[in-house]
Amino acid sequence: MTYACPQGHQSSAADFCDVCGAPLDVTAPSAVIPSSGAAPSATPPAPAAPPSSLNLPDSNAAALACPNCATENPADALFCENCGYDFTTGQMPAPPSSAPPPGADWVAELWIDPEWFEHQDAPGGCAVSGAPEVVPLRATTIAIGRRSKSRNLSPELDCSGDGAVSHEHAQLTLDRDRWYVEDLGSTNGTFVGAPGEPLPGTPLPPRQRRELADDERVYVGAWTRIVVRRATDNEKANTSV
């Protein structure tokens, strides 16, 4: 089953378009596209979950399994979003480089934040939280988003597990020892808050840099919290981090 996006895309997710992230209204008669390609039924099936302001993937939607990495892709995908496998030619993706990267003075912690999930009133369930993923920041411009080999997108802060994050969601910029965050016109917005304060409710204006204080946090998607900090001596010495 696929669904019609108001922007003209076909989405395998029932709540938000998995191409552009726009909200979908599956209760509309024209929203459901039958697998036979026939005209939409006047009485669509009931949605699996109530509408929400965030985009989370529908694990039960029809998908195309990649023969290389087994990742499920939209039925009309030309390339695998995960590994870049070409569904048309059968060409395999190039192997990644094995050269170890240099150390980094800064790192970003990617957290799964259940409180942010509840604050967003997101559909479905929150991913299991635990220790953060620590990502070294080895450039002065860091992309935040979800990877897509078909669009040649490999963000340094890969939030692919959070379907409410846009492919090109936001970016971090280092300028004279200070970090700035900028929303790139994402669907669900980029938020900044400080520990001990209420969770933010107003997204940053798109395309405007905002300086981050030392303890401030960046919130994106349904449950993702990002904290930028200086790397510890152990993290600097460990080139695998």
C-alpha positions as CSV (number, residue, x, y, z in Angstrom):
1,M,0.0,0.0,0.0
2,T,1.3,3.5,-0.9
3,Y,-0.1,6.9,0.0
4,A,-0.4,10.1,-1.9
5,C,1.7,13.0,-0.7
6,P,0.2,16.6,-1.1
7,Q,3.5,17.5,-2.7
8,G,3.0,14.8,-5.4
9,H,5.2,12.0,-4.0
10,Q,4.2,8.4,-3.3
11,S,5.0,7.4,0.3
12,S,5.2,3.9,1.8
13,A,4.7,5.5,5.3
14,A,1.1,6.3,6.3
15,D,1.7,9.3,8.6
16,F,4.4,11.4,6.8
17,C,5.9,11.3,3.3
18,D,9.1,9.3,3.4
19,V,10.4,11.4,0.5
20,C,9.9,15.0,1.7
21,G,8.5,14.5,5.3
22,A,5.2,16.3,4.6
23,P,2.3,15.2,6.9
24,L,-0.2,12.8,5.2
25,D,-4.0,12.7,5.8
26,V,-4.8,9.0,5.3
27,T,-8.5,9.7,6.1
28,A,-8.9,11.6,2.7
29,P,-10.4,9.4,-0.1
30,S,-7.6,10.3,-2.5
31,A,-4.8,9.6,0.0
32,V,-4.6,5.8,-0.5
33,I,-3.1,4.4,-3.7
34,P,-4.1,0.7,-4.2
35,S,-1.3,-1.7,-5.1
36,S,-3.1,-2.6,-8.4
37,G,-2.6,1.0,-9.6
38,A,-6.4,1.5,-9.9
39,A,-8.1,4.8,-8.9
40,P,-8.3,5.3,-5.1
41,S,-11.3,3.8,-3.3
42,A,-14.0,6.2,-2.1
43,T,-13.8,4.6,1.4
44,P,-10.1,4.2,2.4
45,P,-9.2,1.8,5.2
46,A,-9.0,3.2,8.7
47,P,-5.5,4.6,9.6
48,A,-3.3,2.5,11.9
49,A,-2.7,5.5,14.2
50,P,-4.2,9.0,14.7
51,P,-2.7,11.9,12.8
52,S,0.4,13.5,14.4
53,S,2.6,16.5,13.8
54,L,5.7,14.2,13.3
55,N,6.7,11.7,10.6
56,L,7.5,8.2,11.7
57,P,8.0,5.2,9.4
58,D,5.2,2.6,9.0
59,S,6.9,-0.8,9.4
60,N,3.9,-2.6,7.8
61,A,3.9,-0.5,4.6
62,A,4.8,-2.2,1.3
63,A,8.5,-2.0,0.6
64,L,11.2,-3.2,-1.7
65,A,13.9,-5.2,0.0
66,C,17.5,-4.6,-1.0
67,P,19.2,-7.8,-2.1
68,N,22.6,-6.5,-0.8
69,C,21.8,-5.3,2.7
70,A,18.1,-6.4,3.1
71,T,17.0,-2.8,3.9
72,E,13.4,-2.1,3.0
73,N,12.9,0.8,0.6
74,P,9.9,2.5,-1.1
75,A,8.5,0.3,-3.8
76,D,9.5,2.8,-6.5
77,A,13.1,3.4,-5.2
78,L,15.9,3.3,-7.8
79,F,18.7,3.0,-5.3
80,C,18.8,1.5,-1.8
81,E,18.6,4.3,0.8
82,N,21.1,2.4,3.1
83,C,23.8,1.0,0.9
84,G,23.2,2.5,-2.5
85,Y,22.5,-0.7,-4.4
86,D,21.2,0.1,-7.9
87,F,17.8,-1.7,-8.3
88,T,17.8,-1.0,-12.1
89,T,21.3,-2.3,-13.0
90,G,22.1,-4.5,-10.1
91,Q,25.4,-2.7,-9.5
92,M,26.8,-3.0,-6.0
93,P,27.9,0.0,-4.0
94,A,31.6,0.8,-3.7
95,P,33.2,-0.5,-0.5
96,P,33.9,2.1,2.2
97,S,37.4,3.3,2.9
98,S,39.2,1.5,5.8
99,A,41.7,4.3,6.5
100,P,41.4,5.4,10.2
101,P,40.3,9.1,10.6
102,P,42.3,11.6,12.7
103,G,41.3,12.5,16.2
104,A,38.8,15.3,17.0
105,D,38.7,18.1,19.6
106,W,34.9,18.1,19.6
107,V,32.3,15.4,19.7
108,A,28.5,15.3,19.5
109,E,26.4,13.0,21.7
110,L,23.3,11.6,19.9
111,W,20.7,10.7,22.6
112,I,17.3,9.0,22.4
113,D,15.2,11.2,24.6
114,P,11.8,9.8,25.8
115,E,10.8,13.1,27.3
116,W,11.3,14.9,23.9
117,F,9.2,12.1,22.3
118,E,6.4,12.7,24.8
119,H,6.7,16.4,24.4
120,Q,6.3,16.0,20.6
121,D,3.2,13.8,20.9
122,A,4.7,11.6,18.2
123,P,2.8,8.6,16.8
124,G,3.9,5.0,17.5
125,G,6.5,4.2,20.1
126,C,9.8,5.7,21.1
127,A,13.1,3.9,20.4
128,V,14.8,2.2,23.3
129,S,17.0,4.8,25.1
130,G,20.4,4.0,26.6
131,A,24.0,5.4,26.3
132,P,24.4,8.0,23.6
133,E,26.2,7.5,20.4
134,V,29.4,9.7,20.5
135,V,30.3,11.1,17.1
136,P,33.6,13.0,16.5
137,L,33.3,16.4,14.8
138,R,36.3,16.6,12.4
139,A,35.0,19.4,10.2
140,T,33.8,23.0,10.7
141,T,30.5,22.2,9.1
142,I,28.5,19.2,10.3
143,A,25.3,18.0,8.6
144,I,22.4,16.6,10.6
145,G,19.9,14.4,8.8
146,R,19.2,11.0,7.4
147,R,21.4,9.2,4.9
148,S,20.4,8.5,1.4
149,K,22.7,6.9,-1.1
150,S,20.3,7.6,-4.0
151,R,20.6,11.3,-3.2
152,N,24.3,11.1,-2.2
153,L,23.6,12.2,1.4
154,S,25.8,11.0,4.2
155,P,25.3,13.4,7.1
156,E,28.0,13.3,9.8
157,L,25.3,13.2,12.4
158,D,23.2,10.3,11.0
159,C,19.7,10.3,12.5
160,S,18.4,7.6,10.1
161,G,16.7,5.8,13.0
162,D,14.4,8.7,13.6
163,G,11.9,9.0,10.7
164,A,10.8,12.5,11.8
165,V,14.2,13.9,10.9
166,S,14.5,15.3,7.4
167,H,17.2,14.0,5.1
168,E,18.8,17.5,5.1
169,H,17.5,18.7,8.4
170,A,20.1,21.1,10.0
171,Q,23.8,21.8,10.2
172,L,26.3,22.7,12.9
173,T,29.1,25.2,12.2
174,L,32.3,25.9,14.1
175,D,33.3,29.6,14.1
176,R,36.1,30.8,16.3
177,D,35.7,28.2,18.9
178,R,31.9,28.6,19.1
179,W,29.3,26.2,17.6
180,Y,26.2,27.4,15.8
181,V,23.2,25.5,14.7
182,E,21.0,26.3,11.6
183,D,17.8,24.7,10.4
184,L,17.9,23.9,6.7
185,G,14.2,24.2,6.1
186,S,13.3,20.9,7.7
187,T,9.7,19.6,7.9
188,N,9.5,19.2,11.7
189,G,11.8,21.9,12.8
190,T,15.0,22.3,14.9
191,F,14.8,23.3,18.6
192,V,17.3,24.4,21.2
193,G,16.9,24.2,25.0
194,A,19.0,24.2,28.1
195,P,19.0,21.6,30.9
196,G,16.7,22.4,33.8
197,E,14.4,24.5,31.7
198,P,11.1,23.5,30.0
199,L,11.5,21.7,26.7
200,P,11.5,24.1,23.8
201,G,8.2,24.7,21.9
202,T,9.3,27.1,19.2
203,P,11.5,26.0,16.3
204,L,14.4,28.0,15.1
205,P,13.8,30.2,12.1
206,P,15.0,28.4,9.0
207,R,18.4,29.5,7.4
208,Q,19.4,31.5,10.5
209,R,22.5,30.6,12.5
210,R,22.0,30.4,16.3
211,E,25.0,30.2,18.7
212,L,24.9,27.3,21.1
213,A,25.8,27.9,24.8
214,D,28.1,25.3,26.4
215,D,25.2,23.3,28.0
216,E,22.5,23.8,25.4
217,R,20.9,20.9,23.6
218,V,19.6,20.6,20.0
219,Y,16.3,18.7,19.5
220,V,15.2,17.3,16.2
221,G,12.7,14.6,15.0
222,A,10.6,12.5,17.3
223,W,13.2,11.6,20.0
224,T,16.7,12.9,19.0
225,R,18.7,15.1,21.3
226,I,22.2,16.3,20.3
227,V,24.8,17.7,22.7
228,V,28.0,19.2,21.4
229,R,31.0,19.2,23.8
230,R,34.8,19.0,23.8
231,A,36.3,15.5,23.5
232,T,37.9,13.9,26.4
233,D,41.6,12.9,26.2
234,N,40.6,9.3,25.8
235,E,38.2,10.2,22.9
236,K,41.0,12.2,21.2
237,A,43.4,9.3,21.5
238,N,40.9,6.8,20.2
239,T,40.8,7.2,16.4
240,S,37.8,4.8,16.1
241,V,35.6,7.2,18.0
